[in-house]
Structures are given as structure tokens and as C-alpha cells.
Amino acid sequence: MTKLPYHRENLAAAIQQQARQQLETAGAEQLSLRQIARFLAVTPAAVYRHFPDKASLLAALRTEIMAEITATLRENVLDSADATAMLQRMVSNLLAYADQHPQAVTFALTAPLPTPVSLTTVLTLYAAQKGQATVAPQMGQAVWTFLVGVLVQYPQDQVTTDWVVTMIAHLL
């Protein structure tokens, strides 16, 4: 085994990457800063210099995961000018992300989630194309809450994109 140098560039990124792997396989409760230090062949003090405690590392992971979810929502949404197709793509993207990263989604849902701006934009376009009045901010929150609920239930219930979009249409 090659001995790794003690002082490495991007140790914070390596710590966060290893923490994400632990999160994905075992969940946030099992995440251990000392175990990460052993895996990376550094002292626990080196890890604690970048993340003073588990809570600060979890906060960084939550920020990373929420950025991924937000990016996932937007992915290929503007490929169509039709708001229904946009909404279907958003829901499909979100369900696929939840399927690929169930532990990350479960972890992200342990804190309040602000309504993504991209979702509010697509809902406004959807309402306009359906000849409805503009979508009130509380309606965007209601749809986001519904989608978060779907994420919690998705692995067990195997919901479809079409069903989710139909339910959103009923909410609006």
C-alpha cells in the first residue's frame, strides 16, 4: 500500500466525498468523522480542522444534496416549450434522483426545504398555458410539499410521473 502524504490538497473535498459515500450506504446516523479519518489515512485532528463536528459536515452535505436536487429539477426541462412536458420532466427527474440516492433524499428531508425557484417558474408557465390565474406562492409551497411527500413514499409505492403530474394539476 502506498503511503499517502499527510498534507494533501483538497482534504476538505476528500472528507466530504467520503462522508457522502458513508451517507449513501449507511445513512447520516452512521457517519463517523473518525472513520473518515481512518479511511483517508489522516489523523482525526486533520478532519476536525476542516469540520469541527459532525453537524458542520452534515450541513455541508445537506447544502451539496440540495444543490443536486435543484439542478436535477432543472435538467432538460427547457427542452420543450410546453409547460406540461416541463412539469413531467421535473417530476421524472426528481423521482429518478430519489431512486438513485434514497439515503441522500431521506437525509435532506430532515430539514426544511425551500421551494425551488425553477419549480415555481414551471408551475407559473403551466397555469398560464392552462388559462389559469398566476400561481400563488403558497400554491408553489403546496406542490413542493406534495413532491417531497412523494419522495418519502416513492421507493415503497412506485408512483409514476404521470400520476404525480395529474395530482399536481388537481392541486392547481
Secondary structure, DSSP 8 states (H G I E B T S, - for coil): -----SS-TTHHHHHHHHHHHHHHHH-GGG--HHHHHHHHTS-HHHHHHH-SSHHHHHHHHHHHHHHHHHHHHHTTGGG-S-HHHHHHHHHHHHHHHHHH-HHHHHHHTTS-----HHHHHHHHHHHHHTT-----HHHHHHHHHHHHHHHHHHHHH---HHHHHHHHHHH-
